[in-house]
Amino acid sequence: MSPEVTPAVRMAGRGLLAAGALAAGAALGAIAERSLLRGGGAHASDATEADFGSLRGEQMVVVADDGIELHVEVDEVADDAKDGNLTVIFCHGYALNLDSWHFQRQAFRGRARLVFYDQRSHGRSQHADFDSHQVDQLGSDLGSVIDAIAPTGPLMLVGHSMGGMTIMALAAQRPEIFSERVFGVALVATTAGGLASGELGLPPGLGTVFHRIAPSVAAALARRKGLVERTRWSSSDLGLLLTRLYSFGSTATEQSSRFVASMVSSTPIETVAEFLPALQEHDKREALAVFENVELLVIVGDTDRLTPKEQSAEIVRRVPGAEYVVIPDSGHMLTLEKPEEVNAHLISLLERVQRDIADDATNGAA
């Protein structure tokens, strides 16, 4: 029998949103955000004004090592295109889906072979059991995507938020891929560990308390998801405002905010709840040494409340030679908020990777 959801638990659940609708990377506000969106206001259809979610590629299914089916899309490149053998794989963040790479997909098309996929229990991928909602499993899933879609040839990996954690998990599990095939890695608005120590932009001490109670509250609400789905907030604009506040900096467009909110709303409530402890427990700082032999780009927004720039700076300290970029006036969803700046740095990384591949081929031939 499910435990009773008391008024205190209901209040705590609503407090998750009040503390932060962290639409791209932490479910701390996503549970209440879902309630808001079901009541009206920010719907996915609104995002079509900017063609969000309209980019599609060749669709296929990759079966993970535990049998879960992952939805994958591939944007092929012309056979005669430069570096057509390079595959760039994009790993999206928590409570999002592969469409969150909208602007990056536009910018990268034709430059290399592109692979996008929905993380397990997100987007159009199959919903998995609670026990598999772990960052290590996400790393294994990325390995399955590589084995199935890009079994040979050079690679570049790009991860946002939980997607960055996914790449770190793969580095810990299969470092040989990075020494033999991965030429470049971009870690965007992510952390190698210590997420639970962040204050989320709350007054000192409240963030710590919030991290401590959030998993149990989220789990209780997930078990009573019908109650959450029926809840109505008095103003649909509240969720949009908080999405802007906690997911973006100061310059987000209304379309971008609604697009993020729609992705959060479409993520199953149990997925939102069950992944939260895994994100808090994530610690792959020791695995960062694997990135010392690849081109590493670390990008973060200067007002990111979820994975603040101090956590990106720690990654850079542990990987000498990494490029560190702080994007002004941007938050956790800087890929949507500051796409031109983010894309410029990602394309610069791509060009360095392409040069390294050419140099490697020349040295190999010699």
N, C-alpha and C positions, 0 to 999 in steps of 0.2 A: 504494500500500500504506500502510496506517495505521502511524504510528510506534509502536514498542513502548511499552507503558505500564510503566515500570520501577517497582520498589518505592518509589523516591523520589517518583515522580509519584503513585502510589497514596497514599502518606503525605501528600503535599501536598494531594491531593483531600480526604482525610479532615480535613486541617487546615483546609480551607475551612469545614467545619461547626464545628470546634472554635473557630475564630476568630469565627464568628458566623453563625447561621442567620437571615439577615436577611429573613425571609419576605415582606416586602412590598416590598422594593425593591432588594435586591442579591443577586445569585446567589452571593455569596461562600460561603454555607453551603447553598444550595439543592441543589447537586449531591449532596452527601452526605446531605442531608435526604431526598431522594428514595429513596436506598438504604435508609435507616432505615424509611421508611413502607411500602416494598414488602415489608419483612420482617415487618410486623405492627405493631399498636399503634394509631397515630393514623389512623383511617380516616374517610373523608368521612361515613359513615353516623352516626358519633358526633355530628356537628354537628346532626343533625336534632332532638336534644333541645331546641335553641333555635330550631328552624325555620330555621336558616341555609340559604340557597340556595333557599328555597321561594317567594320572591316572583317572580312572572312578570308580564310585560306583553305587549302586542302585539309579536310577533316578526317581524323582517324582515331583509333582507340589503341592505347597502350595498356597492357595488363601488368600491374605491379606485382611484386614478388609474393604478395598475399592474396592475389586474385582480384583486387579492386581495379575497375576499369577507369582509366584516366582519359579525359577528353583532350585531344591534341590537335593543333592547327599548324600547318606548315606553309610558309610563303616561299615558294621556290624562286630561284634566280636563273636567268638565262644561262644556257650551257657555256656561252662564250663570254660571260660576264667576268670581270676581274674578281679573283679570289672566290669563284663560285663554289670551291670546295670547303670554304669556311662556313660553319654553322654557328649561329648566335641563338642561344636559348634564354628565354625570359621567364623568370619565376615571380609570380605575383604575391602580394601581401595577404594578410589574414582578413577574412570577411569580404574579400574582393573576388575578382575573377580575371581571366586573361584579357578582357576588354579594358582593364585599367591601364594597359600599355598603349592606349589609342594613339597618342601623339608620337610615341617612340616607334610604333609600327609604321606610321606614315613616313617618318624621317628615314627609317632604315630600309624600307622596301627598295629592292634593286641593288643594294650595296652588298648583300650577303644572303645566304640561305637563313631564314628566320623560323624559329620554333617557339610557339606559345602553347601553354597547357594550363588547365585548371587543376589546382591542388586538390587532393582527395577531399571529398565532402563539400567542395566549393564548385560554383558554376555548374557545368554540365558533366562533371566527373561523378562517379558513383559514390554514394554515401557509404562511409566505412564505419566499423565498430569503434566504440569509445577507446578501447585499449590501443588502437592504432593511431590515435590522434596525438602523435608525438613528433617532435622536430626530427629525431633520428629517422623515423619512418618517412618523413618528407624527403630527407636526403637520399634514402634508398629509392624513393619514387623517381627522383631526378635521375638517379643512376639507371633506372629502368627505361626512362624516356631516352637517355643517351644511347643505351644499348639497342633500342628498337629503331630510333629515328636517325641517329647519327653514330653508327657503330665504328666508323673510321673517319679520319680527317681531323683537321684542327677545330678547336672550339673556343667560343667566347661566351661567358656566363654572366647574366645580368639579373640581380635580385633586389626586390624592393621589400623592406620590412621583413616579414616572415619569409619571403623569398630569399633574402640575404642569409637568413639563418639556415635555410634549406641548403644553400651552396656550402656554407661552413660545415654542416653535417656531412655532406658528401665528401668534403676535403678530409674530414676525420676518418671516414669509412674507407675511402678509395683514393689515397694520396697519389697513387701511380697515374691516375687520369690527369692530374694537374702537372705532373712532371713530364708526361709524355704527349699530352694532347691539348690541354688548356693553355692558351696563349694570353688570355686576358680575362679579368673579373671586374665587374662593377658592383659595388655594394652601396645601395641607395637607401638612406633613412633606416638604418638597421643597427643591430647591436650584437656583440659577441657574447654578451652575458650581462647580468645585473639589471635586467628590466624591472624586476620587482623593487629595486632600490630607488627608482625614479619617483618624483613628486607629482608628475603629470600637470604641472602648472598650478597645483593647489597650494594653500598655505602650508608652511613647514610642519611636517608630522602627519598631515592628513593623507598625503599620498601613500605613506607607509601603512597606515591603518587600512586604507582602501584596498591596497594590494593584498592585505591579510584576509579581509573578509570577502573580497570579490569572488574567488573561486567557489566558495560554499554557497553564496547567494545565487551566483549564476547557475550552479548545478540544481539548486532547488527550483529556480524558475524554469530551467530546461525540462525538469520532470513534470512541470505544470504548464507546458507551453501553450495549452489551450487558453489558460487564464491570461497569459501574456498577449496572445494574439487578439483577445477580445478587448484588451485595455485600450482606452481612447484618451489621447492627450487633448487638452482644451484648445491648443493652438498648434497647427501644423508648422507654423513658422518657427517655433521654438527649436525643433529638431534641426531645421536648416541653419538657424543661427549658431547652434552649438557645433554642428558639423563644420561650419566655417571656422569657428573659434579654435577647435581642437584638431582638425585635420589640415587646415590651411593656415597661411600667415594672414596677410592683410589684403591680398589682391585677388582672391578667388572669384570667378564669375559665378552667377547663379546657376548656369547650366552645369558647370563642373561640380558645384556643391550638390545639386540634385542628382547628378550621375553617381557620385560617391554614395549618397544616401540610398539610391536605388539598389546598388550592389550589396550594401549592408543588409537592406531589407530582404533581398532575395536569398541571403545565406541562411540555411536552416538554423533555428534557434539552438538546437542541441549542438551543432557544430560550433557556434559562437561560444557556448558555455564550455564545451569539452576541450577545446584547444587552449583555453586561457591558462590552466596550470602549466601546460607544456611550454608556453611562451615565457612564463615567469621562471621556470626551472632551466631554461636554455643557458648553457655555458660552453662555448666552443673557443675560448680564448687560447687554449693550448694548440688548437688546430690551425691558428692563423699563420704559423710558421710555414705551412704548405704554400701560402701565397707569395712567399719571398722570391720565387723563381718565375712569377708571371707578372704581366702588367696589371697593377691593381689601382683602381679608381674608387675612392670613397667620397660620396656626396651626401650632404645633409642640409636641411633648411635651418636657418638660424633661429627660427621660433618653433621648432619641432618639440612638442610637449611629450610625445610618446617615446621617441628615441632621441633625446637631446644631443646636441653636437659634442658634448663631452664623451659620449659613448662612441661616436665615430672617431674622435680624437684618440681614444684608447686603441682602436684598431690600427690607426696609423702609427702610433708609437710602437706597436708590436710588429709592424711590418715595415722595416726601413726601405725607403725609396717609393713608398706608395704615394699617389697623388691625392691630396686632400682638398676638397672644394666645399665651401660653405656658401649656399645660395641665399642672398639677402631677401628679407620680406617674404619668406616662404616657410610653410609648416611641413607636416608629415607627408602630405600629398603633393609634394613639389613636382612630381612627374606630370601632374595635371595643372598645377598652378603656375609653374615656371617652365613650360615645356621647351621653349627656345633655348634657355640657358642650359637646362639638363641635357637636351639633345646635342648641343654644341660640344659638351664635354664627353658624352657617350660616343659621338662620331669621331672625336679626336682620339679616344681610346681605340676605337675600331681601326682607325688609320695606323696607329702604332702597332696594333696586332697584325695588320696586313703587312706592314714593313718587316716585322719580326718573322712572319711566315715566309716571306720572300727571302730574307737573309738566311733563314734555316735551310730553305731549299737550295740556295746557292752554296752554302757551306757543305751541305750533304752531297751535292753533285761534285764538289771539289775533292 
